[in-house]
Amino acid sequence: MITVWEPHAPQAATDGPTELRAGGLVFSIYNGEATHTIIEDGVIQIEATGNGPVRIDWRFPCTAATAYWSPEGSSSRWLPPAWMKPHTSTLARNAAIGSLIGTEDKNICSFAALETEALVSAGVIEELGEFRVWIQAENQLTVRIDISDKNYARSLASFAAWWGEGRTFHVPSAARKPAYSTWYSMHQDVSPEKVELQATMAKEIGCEVIIVDDGWMTTDRTRGYGHCGEWNPVSLPDTAAHVARVHDIGLQYMLWYAIPFVGWDSPVWDKFKDYGLRNLEHMQAIVVDPRYPMVREYLAERLSRAVSEWGMDGLKIDFVDWFAAPDAPIAGPEADCIEVSQGVALLLSEVHARLTAANPEAMIEHRQPYVSHGLWPFTSMIRATDCPLSPHENRQRIADLRMTQGPLAIHADMLMWHPQETPEQVAVHLINVLFSVPQISVALETQSPEQIATLKFWLSIFSTYEDLLQLSIIEPARPELGYPMISAAYGDAAVVARYAPLPIEVPESGWSTFLVANADADTRVILSNGPRTELRAVVNDSQGREITSEMVSFEKNMLMVEVPLGGLLTLSIDGAEGA
């Protein structure tokens, strides 16, 4: 018998295992009893219950595998060894979901747990050439496993749909509109005058929301979080009047909060210094403990007044993942819950209730890596985590979110570039976030006329094709190569975003408008298959200027169209003009 090295196998789950056979797989159940249900061909659901840590464990031959997908937001899709430390999924960080992917982007084995608190291990058993997965949770564990050969992205999307079954979520329409963020363009140097200038120009290019980030609650401009905690608008005096002026410009207004932090220099430091989960010396702040009602009440009151008193339209709630302390102290006698996740849920639920009581259309932004479906009731949008000037990383993080975050609006990390950037490369930034809500974060008064034209054109595409780009099930190709092409279809429209010189297969039917956004320097876009009828092909450059408009056909099953870097090709069956 071959001995398998398992340095991180949980020692708590030692009873058993019992064996369960389903769908051609053999499952080992530790510390519990399990039943299974066949959901559909190739999809199995296992429900295990026990007293303490319950673990479901299975393995299978690792053949034709090209990538392993998990929600941590890493651009590397390598196949990890099974002996690596398992990742922890909590309400405040990560999610218990993964996918082993094969050639042609076909699913080999994808899985997801219903529980938000779990340990997940997935990787290659070096001694056997097998792939092993185990998931562990306390007392109860429900896992779905998909071993069908559907596209892996559709498998992941089906798990997101499962997580949302029987639940209703409201996403305000403004959460899906292009936004302007002050973070990269101003950092902490915010003022009413600066915000209103950018708001005016942002409205002109097609934004409908402005998000004011850090700096509004302090006059300090040295970064860090030592001044967080009191949340008074010292850099936005006469706040309600300022917000009203932004509304008059035509933009909705959101405000940033680092919800878990109380800084060493905050006026409320003495009040909360003994209610910390951990001390962050490098950030000059503590993470407060949401298990205490007085902490939750204070934070809910501080955050909600932005909407109830100042008339804002939502909040950017940052750093929720910092509540996921690895070794939380034992809660004191004033706490009303034992687990930190319980306190997080109570806090975010109360904030959401107060905001929506003041404004039913209030927006709430969360951010990777707090991507648990347990947080869906408390938010309306999730942003890709910070990746300044990294369009390829932004693209990958957005795709990861789009595949697993169900009903929520997915936002790009804020877009920035050097003032000397070419309009073509500005368009590349925008095309890389095409399947999300873009957040622009450059000083708009410094942009050239060509850069402004590029922004106006592409933001108009985001708005015109909002349903196609945001409500569709996307299919990101070749995850092991960083998603060099992403496609989607919705209603009678389809789209492909091209990030490498790859040929594009055009469906023969099912669409009347087909878009190709080119973010690669190779201008020769090769299309195959397609309908056997004449099509109108319109090409626009990065600034929206029409380059060509001609009738084309797939008579020889192949078509080549010149599309410049940052440009857009629109194929129309009905002969209508393009963008």
Stockholm file with secondary structure:
# STOCKHOLM 1.0

chainA/1-579         MITVWEPHAPQAATDGPTELRAGGLVFSIYNGEATHTIIEDGVIQIEATGNGPVRIDWRFPCTAATAYWSPEGSSSRWLPPAWMKPHTSTLARNAAIGSLIGTEDKNICSFAALETEALVSAGVIEELGEFRVWIQAENQLTVRIDISDKNYARSLASFAAWWGEGRTFHVPSAARKPAYSTWYSMHQDVSPEKVELQATMAKEIGCEVIIVDDGWMTTDRTRGYGHCGEWNPVSLPDTAAHVARVHDIGLQYMLWYAIPFVGWDSPVWDKFKDYGLRNLEHMQAIVVDPRYPMVREYLAERLSRAVSEWGMDGLKIDFVDWFAAPDAPIAGPEADCIEVSQGVALLLSEVHARLTAANPEAMIEHRQPYVSHGLWPFTSMIRATDCPLSPHENRQRIADLRMTQGPLAIHADMLMWHPQETPEQVAVHLINVLFSVPQISVALETQSPEQIATLKFWLSIFSTYEDLLQLSIIEPARPELGYPMISAAYGDAAVVARYAPLPIEVPESGWSTFLVANADADTRVILSNGPRTELRAVVNDSQGREITSEMVSFEKNMLMVEVPLGGLLTLSIDGAEGA
#=GR chainA/1-579 SS CCCCCCTTCCSSCCSCCEEEEETTEEEEEESSEEEEEEEETTEEEEEEEEEEEEEEEEEEECCSEEEEECTTCCSCCCCCBTTSCCEEEBTTBCCSEEEEEEGGGBEEEEEEESCSSEEEEEEEETTTTEEEEEEEEEEEEEEEEECSCSBHHHHHHHHHHHHTTTCCCCCCGGGGSCEEESHHHHTTCCCHHHHHHHHHHHHHHTCCEEEECTTTTCSCCSCSSTTTTSCCCTTSSSHHHHHHHHHHHTCEEEEEEETTEEETTSTTHHHHTTSEEEEEGGGTEEEECTTSHHHHHHHHHHHHHHHHTTCCCEEEEECGGGGCCTTCCCCCTTCSCSSHHHHHHHHHHHHHHHHHHHCTTCEEEEETTCCCGGGGGGCSEEECCCCTTCHHHHHHHHHHHHHHCTTSEEECCCBCCCTTCCHHHHHHHHHHTTTSBCEECSCGGGSCHHHHHHHHHHHHHHHHTHHHHHHSCCEECCGGGTCSEEEEEETTEEEEEESSSCCEEECSSSCSEEEEEECSSCCEEEEEECCSSCEEEEEECTTSCEEEEEEECCTTSEEEEECCTTCEEEEETTCCCCC
#=GC SS_cons         CCCCCCTTCCSSCCSCCEEEEETTEEEEEESSEEEEEEEETTEEEEEEEEEEEEEEEEEEECCSEEEEECTTCCSCCCCCBTTSCCEEEBTTBCCSEEEEEEGGGBEEEEEEESCSSEEEEEEEETTTTEEEEEEEEEEEEEEEEECSCSBHHHHHHHHHHHHTTTCCCCCCGGGGSCEEESHHHHTTCCCHHHHHHHHHHHHHHTCCEEEECTTTTCSCCSCSSTTTTSCCCTTSSSHHHHHHHHHHHTCEEEEEEETTEEETTSTTHHHHTTSEEEEEGGGTEEEECTTSHHHHHHHHHHHHHHHHTTCCCEEEEECGGGGCCTTCCCCCTTCSCSSHHHHHHHHHHHHHHHHHHHCTTCEEEEETTCCCGGGGGGCSEEECCCCTTCHHHHHHHHHHHHHHCTTSEEECCCBCCCTTCCHHHHHHHHHHTTTSBCEECSCGGGSCHHHHHHHHHHHHHHHHTHHHHHHSCCEECCGGGTCSEEEEEETTEEEEEESSSCCEEECSSSCSEEEEEECSSCCEEEEEECCSSCEEEEEECTTSCEEEEEEECCTTSEEEEECCTTCEEEEETTCCCCC
//
